[in-house]
Amino acid sequence: MAAYYPEKPSLYQENDVKQFFSTFSRLYPCSFCAEDFQKLLKVSPPATKSQEELSQWLCKIHNSVNDRLGKSLFDCSRVNERWRDGWKDGSCDY
């Protein structure tokens, strides 16, 4: 979703994406995960001013969960390469 978010979103688009994450945090099927995500949103609300901001915010949120779970972190400088543009070497991770 963040990969195709506008570079210059309207106020409506900014509000919509904030509402999306707020709603998602309440409807997430794992109650513990939902509660953790709600806490994360309070200390780090979505950065919605551009595609770059939202993508970096979402990657950092994802990495904070991965870190807590002992999983590897994703290189946030490569988020658009992974989710929007495709890997530069032409590979596919499907």
C-alpha positions in Angstrom: 0.0 0.0 0.0 2.7 2.5 1.0 4.7 1.8 -2.2 1.9 3.3 -4.3 0.9 6.1 -2.0 1.0 9.5 -3.7 4.1 11.7 -3.6 1.8 14.6 -2.8 -1.3 13.2 -1.1 -4.4 15.3 -0.6 -5.6 15.9 3.0 -8.3 13.3 2.3 -5.7 10.7 1.4 -3.6 11.5 4.4 -6.6 11.2 6.7 -7.7 8.0 4.9 -4.4 6.3 5.5 -4.3 7.3 9.1 -7.8 6.0 9.6 -6.8 2.8 7.8 -4.0 2.1 10.3 -6.2 3.0 13.2 -8.9 0.7 12.1 -6.4 -2.1 11.2 -4.9 -1.8 14.7 -8.4 -2.5 16.3 -9.4 -5.3 13.9 -6.2 -7.3 13.8 -7.1 -10.9 14.7 -4.3 -11.4 17.3 -5.4 -9.3 20.3 -1.8 -9.0 21.7 -0.5 -7.8 18.3 -3.4 -5.4 17.9 -2.7 -3.9 21.4 1.0 -3.6 20.6 0.2 -1.9 17.3 -2.1 0.5 18.9 0.7 1.5 21.3 3.1 1.9 18.5 0.6 4.2 16.7 0.4 6.4 19.8 4.2 6.9 20.0 4.8 6.9 16.2 1.8 7.9 14.2 1.8 7.3 10.5 4.0 9.7 8.5 1.6 10.6 5.6 3.1 13.6 3.8 4.6 11.6 0.9 5.1 8.1 -0.4 8.7 8.2 0.9 7.6 9.2 4.4 4.8 6.5 4.6 7.0 3.8 3.2 9.8 4.5 5.6 7.4 4.8 8.6 5.8 1.4 7.7 9.2 -0.2 7.2 10.4 1.0 10.6 7.2 -0.2 12.3 7.6 -3.6 10.6 11.2 -3.7 11.7 10.3 -2.9 15.3 8.0 -5.9 15.3 10.6 -8.1 13.6 13.2 -7.0 16.2 10.9 -7.9 19.1 10.3 -11.3 17.5 14.0 -12.0 16.9 13.5 -11.9 13.1 15.9 -10.2 10.7 15.4 -6.6 9.9 14.6 -5.3 6.4 16.9 -2.6 4.9 14.5 0.3 4.7 16.6 2.0 2.0 15.4 -0.7 -0.3 11.7 -0.6 0.4 10.7 0.8 -3.0 13.0 -1.6 -4.8 11.3 -4.5 -3.0 7.7 -3.3 -3.1 7.3 -0.9 -6.0 10.1 -1.0 -8.6 11.4 -4.6 -8.4 14.9 -5.8 -7.5 17.6 -4.1 -9.6 19.2 -7.5 -10.4 15.8 -8.6 -12.0 15.4 -11.4 -9.4 12.0 -12.3 -8.0 11.3 -13.6 -4.5 8.1 -15.4 -5.2 
